[in-house]
Amino acid sequence: MPATPIHSTQEIVIAATLWLMHRYQQTGCKKLARMVEQHLRWMQMGAGSPALAHACQRLSFEWRAVSCTTPMSTTQPGLH
């Protein structure tokens, strides 16, 4: 069996943020919106490398576009 690739913390946080943004687009859930914003703040505070700072900036632009175009959910929260 091949070894599982090792990912850095910043790769994991970027992937998690993208996943949360995608789920928010699908659901419009306010809790997911808060999680995206938490991830972006964490990335901004911990951007010790130029690559992470650039990724954070790009994700922030994407988040603004996503959060402005996705209607907020008015239904009961479901499984995400």
OpenMM code with the backbone's topology and positions (N, CA, C; nanometers):
from openmm import Vec3, app, unit

residues = "MET PRO ALA THR PRO ILE HIS SER THR GLN GLU ILE VAL ILE ALA ALA THR LEU TRP LEU MET HIS ARG TYR GLN GLN THR GLY CYS LYS LYS LEU ALA ARG MET VAL GLU GLN HIS LEU ARG TRP MET GLN MET GLY ALA GLY SER PRO ALA LEU ALA HIS ALA CYS GLN ARG LEU SER PHE GLU TRP ARG ALA VAL SER CYS THR THR PRO MET SER THR THR GLN PRO GLY LEU HIS".split()
positions = [
    Vec3(0.0840, -0.1171, 0.0000),
    Vec3(0.0000, 0.0000, 0.0000),
    Vec3(0.0892, 0.1244, 0.0000),
    Vec3(0.0603, 0.2212, -0.0893),
    Vec3(0.1432, 0.3422, -0.0945),
    Vec3(0.1232, 0.4276, 0.0307),
    Vec3(0.2290, 0.4977, 0.0666),
    Vec3(0.2236, 0.5855, 0.1838),
    Vec3(0.1346, 0.7055, 0.1560),
    Vec3(0.0643, 0.7495, 0.2583),
    Vec3(-0.0197, 0.8679, 0.2478),
    Vec3(0.0698, 0.9908, 0.2436),
    Vec3(0.0455, 1.0835, 0.1496),
    Vec3(0.1293, 1.2034, 0.1449),
    Vec3(0.1114, 1.2874, 0.2709),
    Vec3(0.2191, 1.3478, 0.3154),
    Vec3(0.2158, 1.4332, 0.4336),
    Vec3(0.1877, 1.5754, 0.3882),
    Vec3(0.0907, 1.6377, 0.4530),
    Vec3(0.0536, 1.7749, 0.4182),
    Vec3(0.0917, 1.8683, 0.5322),
    Vec3(0.1277, 1.9892, 0.4959),
    Vec3(0.1599, 2.0890, 0.5978),
    Vec3(0.0317, 2.1462, 0.6567),
    Vec3(0.0441, 2.2080, 0.7705),
    Vec3(-0.0718, 2.2695, 0.8361),
    Vec3(-0.1362, 2.3725, 0.7452),
    Vec3(-0.0557, 2.4533, 0.6784),
    Vec3(-0.1154, 2.5557, 0.5924),
    Vec3(-0.1888, 2.4939, 0.4747),
    Vec3(-0.1416, 2.3841, 0.4186),
    Vec3(-0.2144, 2.3172, 0.3106),
    Vec3(-0.3491, 2.2651, 0.3604),
    Vec3(-0.3486, 2.2124, 0.4804),
    Vec3(-0.4722, 2.1596, 0.5382),
    Vec3(-0.5721, 2.2715, 0.5633),
    Vec3(-0.5255, 2.3833, 0.6168),
    Vec3(-0.6147, 2.4959, 0.6449),
    Vec3(-0.6697, 2.5555, 0.5155),
    Vec3(-0.5882, 2.5651, 0.4133),
    Vec3(-0.6350, 2.6154, 0.2843),
    Vec3(-0.7415, 2.5219, 0.2275),
    Vec3(-0.7149, 2.3929, 0.2306),
    Vec3(-0.8120, 2.2954, 0.1795),
    Vec3(-0.9413, 2.3000, 0.2603),
    Vec3(-0.9305, 2.3121, 0.3915),
    Vec3(-1.0499, 2.3187, 0.4762),
    Vec3(-1.1302, 2.4444, 0.4464),
    Vec3(-1.0629, 2.5549, 0.4257),
    Vec3(-1.1314, 2.6802, 0.3951),
    Vec3(-1.2044, 2.6697, 0.2614),
    Vec3(-1.1393, 2.6126, 0.1617),
    Vec3(-1.2048, 2.5936, 0.0319),
    Vec3(-1.3264, 2.5032, 0.0446),
    Vec3(-1.3148, 2.3959, 0.1240),
    Vec3(-1.4271, 2.3050, 0.1439),
    Vec3(-1.5426, 2.3771, 0.2125),
    Vec3(-1.5113, 2.4561, 0.3166),
    Vec3(-1.6160, 2.5309, 0.3863),
    Vec3(-1.6842, 2.6302, 0.2932),
    Vec3(-1.6074, 2.6963, 0.2084),
    Vec3(-1.6661, 2.7913, 0.1135),
    Vec3(-1.7590, 2.7193, 0.0171),
    Vec3(-1.7172, 2.6029, -0.0298),
    Vec3(-1.8003, 2.5240, -0.1211),
    Vec3(-1.9301, 2.4812, -0.0515),
    Vec3(-1.9204, 2.4327, 0.0709),
    Vec3(-2.0397, 2.3915, 0.1453),
    Vec3(-2.1305, 2.5114, 0.1723),
    Vec3(-2.0729, 2.6269, 0.1997),
    Vec3(-2.1528, 2.7473, 0.2216),
    Vec3(-2.2306, 2.7821, 0.0944),
    Vec3(-2.1651, 2.7688, -0.0214),
    Vec3(-2.2343, 2.7957, -0.1475),
    Vec3(-2.3541, 2.7034, -0.1642),
    Vec3(-2.3415, 2.5805, -0.1193),
    Vec3(-2.4492, 2.4838, -0.1324),
    Vec3(-2.5616, 2.5062, -0.0318),
    Vec3(-2.5283, 2.5529, 0.0880),
    Vec3(-2.6268, 2.5578, 0.1959),
    Vec3(-2.6667, 2.6975, 0.2410),
    Vec3(-2.5753, 2.7945, 0.2292),
    Vec3(-2.6027, 2.9278, 0.2810),
    Vec3(-2.6053, 2.9327, 0.4331),
    Vec3(-2.5471, 2.8328, 0.4981),
    Vec3(-2.5501, 2.8206, 0.6447),
    Vec3(-2.4617, 2.9268, 0.7115),
    Vec3(-2.5209, 2.9992, 0.8083),
    Vec3(-2.4468, 3.1041, 0.8784),
    Vec3(-2.3292, 3.0477, 0.9586),
    Vec3(-2.3456, 2.9278, 1.0134),
    Vec3(-2.2376, 2.8662, 1.0908),
    Vec3(-2.1160, 2.8397, 1.0013),
    Vec3(-2.1391, 2.7940, 0.8802),
    Vec3(-2.0288, 2.7729, 0.7865),
    Vec3(-1.9615, 2.9050, 0.7506),
    Vec3(-2.0412, 3.0103, 0.7365),
    Vec3(-1.9845, 3.1423, 0.7072),
    Vec3(-1.8906, 3.1851, 0.8192),
    Vec3(-1.9318, 3.1626, 0.9437),
    Vec3(-1.8445, 3.1975, 1.0569),
    Vec3(-1.7160, 3.1149, 1.0548),
    Vec3(-1.7267, 2.9873, 1.0186),
    Vec3(-1.6080, 2.9020, 1.0124),
    Vec3(-1.5104, 2.9490, 0.9048),
    Vec3(-1.5632, 2.9885, 0.7894),
    Vec3(-1.4771, 3.0412, 0.6830),
    Vec3(-1.4042, 3.1644, 0.7345),
    Vec3(-1.4768, 3.2536, 0.7984),
    Vec3(-1.4147, 3.3760, 0.8490),
    Vec3(-1.3108, 3.3456, 0.9559),
    Vec3(-1.3352, 3.2449, 1.0401),
    Vec3(-1.2354, 3.2040, 1.1399),
    Vec3(-1.1094, 3.1519, 1.0724),
    Vec3(-1.1254, 3.0698, 0.9693),
    Vec3(-1.0096, 3.0167, 0.8973),
    Vec3(-0.9302, 3.1291, 0.8331),
    Vec3(-1.0006, 3.2251, 0.7733),
    Vec3(-0.9299, 3.3369, 0.7096),
    Vec3(-0.8547, 3.4203, 0.8127),
    Vec3(-0.9145, 3.4436, 0.9290),
    Vec3(-0.8441, 3.5180, 1.0348),
    Vec3(-0.7216, 3.4409, 1.0826),
    Vec3(-0.7361, 3.3084, 1.1018),
    Vec3(-0.6236, 3.2267, 1.1454),
    Vec3(-0.5102, 3.2353, 1.0448),
    Vec3(-0.5455, 3.2290, 0.9162),
    Vec3(-0.4440, 3.2361, 0.8121),
    Vec3(-0.3751, 3.3724, 0.8114),
    Vec3(-0.4510, 3.4794, 0.8304),
    Vec3(-0.3919, 3.6135, 0.8313),
    Vec3(-0.2953, 3.6287, 0.9482),
    Vec3(-0.3348, 3.5770, 1.0646),
    Vec3(-0.2492, 3.5894, 1.1835),
    Vec3(-0.1240, 3.5028, 1.1710),
    Vec3(-0.1345, 3.3878, 1.1044),
    Vec3(-0.0220, 3.2961, 1.0978),
    Vec3(0.0517, 3.2960, 0.9660),
    Vec3(0.0293, 3.3974, 0.8858),
    Vec3(0.0914, 3.4016, 0.7527),
    Vec3(0.2395, 3.4361, 0.7650),
    Vec3(0.3189, 3.3367, 0.8041),
    Vec3(0.4626, 3.3570, 0.8178),
    Vec3(0.5374, 3.3402, 0.6868),
    Vec3(0.4708, 3.2871, 0.5866),
    Vec3(0.5360, 3.2673, 0.4580),
    Vec3(0.4626, 3.3472, 0.3503),
    Vec3(0.5341, 3.3893, 0.2480),
    Vec3(0.4689, 3.4612, 0.1380),
    Vec3(0.3608, 3.3779, 0.0697),
    Vec3(0.3813, 3.2463, 0.0607),
    Vec3(0.2822, 3.1603, -0.0048),
    Vec3(0.1511, 3.1597, 0.0730),
    Vec3(0.1585, 3.1522, 0.2053),
    Vec3(0.0370, 3.1521, 0.2862),
    Vec3(-0.0309, 3.2888, 0.2820),
    Vec3(0.0468, 3.3951, 0.2852),
    Vec3(-0.0109, 3.5297, 0.2765),
    Vec3(-0.0842, 3.5481, 0.1435),
    Vec3(-0.0243, 3.4989, 0.0354),
    Vec3(-0.0877, 3.5081, -0.0968),
    Vec3(-0.2158, 3.4243, -0.1009),
    Vec3(-0.2097, 3.3025, -0.0468),
    Vec3(-0.3278, 3.2158, -0.0444),
    Vec3(-0.4397, 3.2801, 0.0368),
    Vec3(-0.4054, 3.3405, 0.1480),
    Vec3(-0.5044, 3.4064, 0.2320),
    Vec3(-0.5699, 3.5222, 0.1578),
    Vec3(-0.4905, 3.5996, 0.0885),
    Vec3(-0.5440, 3.7128, 0.0123),
    Vec3(-0.6379, 3.6637, -0.0980),
    Vec3(-0.5965, 3.5597, -0.1693),
    Vec3(-0.6786, 3.5039, -0.2770),
    Vec3(-0.8094, 3.4474, -0.2215),
    Vec3(-0.8002, 3.3737, -0.1106),
    Vec3(-0.9206, 3.3165, -0.0496),
    Vec3(-1.0134, 3.4251, 0.0038),
    Vec3(-0.9582, 3.5326, 0.0552),
    Vec3(-1.0409, 3.6429, 0.1046),
    Vec3(-1.1212, 3.7054, -0.0094),
    Vec3(-1.0579, 3.7228, -0.1253),
    Vec3(-1.1292, 3.7754, -0.2426),
    Vec3(-1.2393, 3.6785, -0.2860),
    Vec3(-1.2052, 3.5494, -0.2897),
    Vec3(-1.3050, 3.4490, -0.3274),
    Vec3(-1.4207, 3.4473, -0.2274),
    Vec3(-1.3884, 3.4594, -0.0989),
    Vec3(-1.4921, 3.4557, 0.0046),
    Vec3(-1.5876, 3.5730, -0.0114),
    Vec3(-1.5342, 3.6921, -0.0391),
    Vec3(-1.6212, 3.8082, -0.0584),
    Vec3(-1.7174, 3.7845, -0.1742),
    Vec3(-1.6685, 3.7271, -0.2812),
    Vec3(-1.7545, 3.6992, -0.3968),
    Vec3(-1.8592, 3.5940, -0.3619),
    Vec3(-1.8182, 3.4890, -0.2942),
    Vec3(-1.9099, 3.3808, -0.2579),
    Vec3(-2.0147, 3.4297, -0.1582),
    Vec3(-1.9708, 3.5006, -0.0558),
    Vec3(-2.0636, 3.5415, 0.0496),
    Vec3(-2.1631, 3.6468, 0.0022),
    Vec3(-2.1273, 3.7209, -0.1017),
    Vec3(-2.2199, 3.8214, -0.1548),
    Vec3(-2.3224, 3.7619, -0.2502),
    Vec3(-2.2891, 3.6496, -0.3130),
    Vec3(-2.3789, 3.5923, -0.4125),
    Vec3(-2.4625, 3.4760, -0.3604),
    Vec3(-2.4285, 3.4220, -0.2431),
    Vec3(-2.5015, 3.3084, -0.1887),
    Vec3(-2.6096, 3.3584, -0.0940),
    Vec3(-2.7369, 3.3265, -0.1219),
    Vec3(-2.8424, 3.3684, -0.0294),
    Vec3(-2.8304, 3.2936, 0.1029),
    Vec3(-2.8571, 3.3632, 0.2118),
    Vec3(-2.8509, 3.3009, 0.3434),
    Vec3(-2.9666, 3.2035, 0.3579),
    Vec3(-2.9395, 3.0905, 0.4204),
    Vec3(-3.0398, 2.9871, 0.4406),
    Vec3(-3.1427, 3.0324, 0.5433),
    Vec3(-3.2692, 3.0089, 0.5116),
    Vec3(-3.3752, 3.0438, 0.6056),
    Vec3(-3.4399, 2.9194, 0.6637),
    Vec3(-3.3881, 2.8019, 0.6267),
    Vec3(-3.4410, 2.6766, 0.6771),
    Vec3(-3.3667, 2.6353, 0.8026),
    Vec3(-3.4175, 2.5321, 0.8666),
    Vec3(-3.3519, 2.4779, 0.9851),
    Vec3(-3.2163, 2.4223, 0.9455),
    Vec3(-3.1160, 2.4336, 1.0335),
    Vec3(-2.9845, 2.3797, 1.0003),
    Vec3(-2.9920, 2.2279, 0.9841),
    Vec3(-2.9162, 2.1791, 0.8890),
    Vec3(-2.9117, 2.0360, 0.8662),
    Vec3(-2.7700, 1.9845, 0.8827),
    Vec3(-2.7469, 1.8663, 0.8393),
    Vec3(-2.6124, 1.8095, 0.8444),
    Vec3(-2.5264, 1.8723, 0.7370),
    Vec3(-2.4062, 1.9076, 0.7739),
    Vec3(-2.3128, 1.9680, 0.6783),
    Vec3(-2.1959, 1.8766, 0.6709),
] * unit.nanometer
topology = app.Topology()
chain = topology.addChain("A")
for resn in residues:
    res = topology.addResidue(resn, chain)
    for name in ("N", "CA", "C"):
        topology.addAtom(name, app.Element.getBySymbol(name[0]), res)
